[in-house]
């Protein structure tokens, strides 16, 4: 117990004078070299917890077996890096240039990636060496892959020694269920051939099943929303003292949603900042988040990728001045005339999205609802049906504005303009993806007009408003 407290205090003390990346690596290596000596006091510490917790951790920390069960798929087939040929191009960084393990490269090859995006190219070299990193770039620019690749590189290059259940080596925290599930899916794809396991725990899905996997399986990468993770921490079904890489994704959104107290508690449960690698990626970092960054990182590399003018380059923005009472009629006309391949209609309130969805279905359109009041299982099915094209209209709150990637969205309709200009960019960014052209239609009533000045300032462009032709 005293040894643990001494280590933690010494770790925080060292972190006040930022160590070099080499010193951080040495600190981790030293910790692993004495893993058995360090781990045993940690278990004693948790055994002292009340309410019979002394048996929980011992029972849940099952030793690692020979590895996860292998399905009869391509993971059993031999593969050589020679099968992944990418031509060297000036001003482009290939994944081959980063020195990633072959098993990771195979996952990249399977997913069809060849060259790094700007945020990946600028952040990965330092992050792969173990340096704390702050990455700022727009949604859809490859931020998730950047931190997942960093995690996989660390897990494959460091021998953790004996492993137990309930102790993830990497933790990724995301503010929303949809974003966490998307990250988990991306992580599973990139980790497919590495033998590393990924578990995503979020609210609205089976608590008992998530708890069983935490207690019975050796999880390498844990992806979680703050609330559900706190639940498992309280019940002592997860322990974060072995986390080597901590990722906070969309930290500004977590602040806006009131999660920062929970995130503070989570971060305090991981090793001190000098003994772990911390990565933060987001579209924006406001002042309050930057204060937290200083508390949670050591000498971080800061990478800022300036936003592209995607809102004008690939998306045809149309803004119509219209009375509130005339919006629905104009929406029906737009759907009939445009005949969109796939449409997301955004509104600011749950009740409004629900009413819109009901009215569209009554008018003969096939629409589904995606908002916070819809159960998680139904939200997953809704997204699957929308992706598959079974339903071509999805009515959503901003819960779908970030982290949801659906190909082939031809139109986005802002039934109401968002109060936050950044959400406008995220909304219309659901279309015009992967080089395709998209259309954004926004209805601007008296209630919406007050956000226009801030929106134009944020976009650094003048928006043209027109009256619809009746």
Buried (B, 14 or more C-beta within 10 A) or exposed (E): EEBBEEBBEEBEEBBEEBBEBEEBBEBBEEBBEEBEEBBEBBBEBBBEEEEEBBEBBEEBBBEBEEEBEEEEEEBEEEBEEEEBEBEEEEEBBBBBBBEBBBBBBBBBBBEEBBBBBBBBBBBBBBBBBBBBBBBBBBBBBBBBBBBBBBBBBBBBEBEBEEBBBBBBBBBBBBBBBBBBBBBBBBBBBBBBBBBBBBBBBBBBBEBEEBBEBBBEBBBBBBBBBBBBBBBBBEBBBBBBBBBBBBBBBBBBBBBBBEBBEBBBEBBEBBBBBBBBBBBBBBBBBEEEBBEBBEEBBBEBBBBEBEBEEBBEEBBBBBBBBBEEEBBBEBBBEBBEEBEBEBBBBBBBEBEBBBBBBEBBBEEEBEBBBBBEEBEBEEBBEBBEBBBEEEBBBBBBBBBBBBBBBBEBBBBBBBBBBBEBBBBBBBBBBBBBBEEEEBBBBBBBBEEBEEBBEEBEEBBEEEBEBEEBEE
